[in-house]
Amino acid sequence: MNAHTRTMMALFVAVLVISLFVPEIGAQSVEQRVQSLERQVDRLATTSLVLFLYGVFCALWAQRTGRSAWGWFFLGLFFGPITAIVLLAKNAENNNNAQNPDKPGA
């Protein structure tokens, strides 16, 4: 038996051993990956719903106050809590101006 034949036999045995044990290891790995992906999708779905609701809130507020509903929807969708804080500040400013129209700084 020459070196080439021995190398080929060793390679064949290695492939045979790996093919017997890897499917079980691979199946566990795939199952773990699927579970991990399911958890990520659940978190992403929750986050997306919250951001969508921020967008809807911003759009409704903007429509009620005569601003661009679509613009504020997308601002709320992409910047969520920051946009909601800006809206609350603008709303407070509008309320102060409505209550005290004679004050220039209000």
C-alpha positions, 0 to 999 in steps of 0.5 A: 500500500503506497502513501497515496492509498493510505491517505485516501483511506484515512480521508474516507474513514474521517469522512465516514466518522464525521458523517455519522456524528455531525448530523446529530450535532448539526441538528442540535445546533440548528434547533438552538439557532431556530430558538434564538431566531424566534426570540429575536423575532419576538423582541423585534415584533414588540419593538416594532409595534411600540415604534408604530404606536409612537408614529400613530400617536405623533400623526394623530397629534400633528393632524389635530394641531394642523401639522403634517401627519405623515411627517410626524408619523415617520418621525415618531416611527424612526425616533420614537420616544424622542419625538414624543418628548418633542411633541409634549414640549410643543403641546405645552408651548401651544397651551401656554400661548393659548392661555397667555396670548399677551406675553411675547415669550410665552 
